Amino acid sequence: VIEYIDGELKAHNNTVKVMTNDPSFGWHLENLNNFVPISTDWPDRSKIAVPSEIGMVPLEISHGINLLGLPGDASPPGRFVRMFYIKQFAQLNSPATNVSQAIELASSILNTVYSP
């Protein structure tokens, strides 16, 4: 990633393989730290669940609850974070094994941040 910061040309080694526009690339990298709780694992609340009049609470209510907090807006920071996590989770759970699958995966991931 190449950008101008305060009039100076900066080049970054984009190891996260995600980019967007403003704010600066370094800001986006630091912002990823705000989303550490997002996980590929299904949350396990059994250690803290207690009985109630409706059953045990708190319990997971739906598929995707592990992604709670993932930005869904079209802002550059929202797109950067969403693209990073969706890309990482896709590569972890369903890595492409050929060019056709890689193109399909890339298209699917890009569709999550498309803004008409």
C-alpha positions as CSV (number, residue, x, y, z in Angstrom):
1,V,0.0,0.0,0.0
2,I,1.4,3.4,-1.0
3,E,-0.1,6.6,0.5
4,Y,0.8,10.1,1.4
5,I,0.7,10.9,5.1
6,D,1.2,14.6,6.0
7,G,2.8,15.2,2.6
8,E,5.2,12.3,2.9
9,L,5.1,9.2,0.7
10,K,4.7,6.0,2.8
11,A,4.9,2.4,1.6
12,H,3.5,-0.4,3.7
13,N,4.0,-4.1,3.5
14,N,0.3,-5.2,3.3
15,T,0.5,-8.5,5.1
16,V,-3.2,-8.4,5.9
17,K,-3.9,-8.3,2.2
18,V,-6.8,-5.8,2.6
19,M,-7.0,-2.2,1.7
20,T,-9.4,0.7,1.4
21,N,-9.3,4.4,1.3
22,D,-9.2,6.9,4.2
23,P,-8.2,6.9,7.0
24,S,-4.5,5.9,6.8
25,F,-3.5,2.3,6.4
26,G,-1.9,2.2,9.9
27,W,-5.1,3.4,11.4
28,H,-7.0,0.5,9.8
29,L,-4.4,-1.9,11.1
30,E,-4.8,-0.6,14.7
31,N,-8.6,-0.6,14.3
32,L,-8.5,-4.4,13.8
33,N,-7.6,-4.7,17.4
34,N,-11.1,-3.5,18.3
35,F,-12.6,-6.6,16.9
36,V,-10.6,-9.4,18.6
37,P,-13.7,-11.1,20.1
38,I,-14.9,-12.0,16.7
39,S,-14.2,-15.7,16.3
40,T,-14.5,-18.7,14.0
41,D,-15.6,-20.7,17.1
42,W,-19.1,-21.2,18.3
43,P,-19.4,-19.3,21.6
44,D,-19.7,-21.6,24.7
45,R,-21.7,-19.9,27.5
46,S,-22.3,-23.1,29.4
47,K,-19.9,-22.2,32.1
48,I,-21.8,-19.0,33.0
49,A,-25.4,-20.1,32.0
50,V,-28.0,-20.1,34.7
51,P,-31.6,-21.5,34.8
52,S,-34.4,-19.0,34.3
53,E,-38.1,-19.1,33.6
54,I,-37.4,-19.5,29.9
55,G,-34.6,-22.1,30.3
56,M,-30.8,-21.6,30.5
57,V,-29.5,-18.1,29.8
58,P,-27.4,-16.7,28.3
59,L,-27.2,-19.2,25.4
60,E,-26.4,-18.8,21.7
61,I,-29.6,-18.0,19.8
62,S,-28.6,-18.3,16.2
63,H,-26.0,-19.2,13.6
64,G,-23.5,-16.3,13.1
65,I,-23.6,-15.1,16.7
66,N,-19.8,-15.6,16.7
67,L,-19.6,-12.6,14.2
68,L,-21.6,-10.3,16.5
69,G,-19.9,-6.9,16.3
70,L,-18.6,-7.3,12.7
71,P,-19.3,-4.0,11.0
72,G,-21.9,-4.0,8.3
73,D,-21.8,-0.4,7.1
74,A,-20.3,0.9,3.9
75,S,-17.7,3.1,5.6
76,P,-14.0,2.5,4.7
77,P,-13.3,1.3,8.3
78,G,-16.3,-1.0,8.2
79,R,-15.4,-2.5,4.8
80,F,-11.7,-3.0,5.9
81,V,-12.6,-4.9,9.0
82,R,-15.4,-6.9,7.4
83,M,-13.1,-7.8,4.4
84,F,-10.3,-8.9,6.7
85,Y,-12.4,-11.1,8.9
86,I,-14.4,-12.7,6.2
87,K,-11.3,-13.3,4.1
88,Q,-9.4,-14.9,7.0
89,F,-12.3,-17.1,8.1
90,A,-13.0,-18.2,4.5
91,Q,-9.3,-19.2,4.0
92,L,-9.3,-21.0,7.4
93,N,-12.6,-22.9,6.8
94,S,-12.7,-23.4,3.0
95,P,-9.4,-22.7,1.4
96,A,-9.4,-22.6,-2.4
97,T,-7.6,-25.6,-3.9
98,N,-7.7,-24.4,-7.6
99,V,-8.0,-21.3,-9.7
100,S,-11.7,-21.6,-10.2
101,Q,-12.4,-21.9,-6.5
102,A,-10.1,-19.0,-5.7
103,I,-12.0,-16.8,-8.2
104,E,-15.3,-17.9,-6.7
105,L,-14.0,-17.2,-3.2
106,A,-12.6,-13.8,-4.1
107,S,-15.9,-12.8,-5.8
108,S,-17.9,-13.9,-2.8
109,I,-15.7,-12.0,-0.4
110,L,-15.8,-8.9,-2.5
111,N,-19.6,-9.1,-2.6
112,T,-19.6,-8.6,1.2
113,V,-18.2,-5.1,0.8
114,Y,-19.8,-4.1,-2.4
115,S,-21.5,-0.7,-2.3
116,P,-23.6,0.4,-5.3
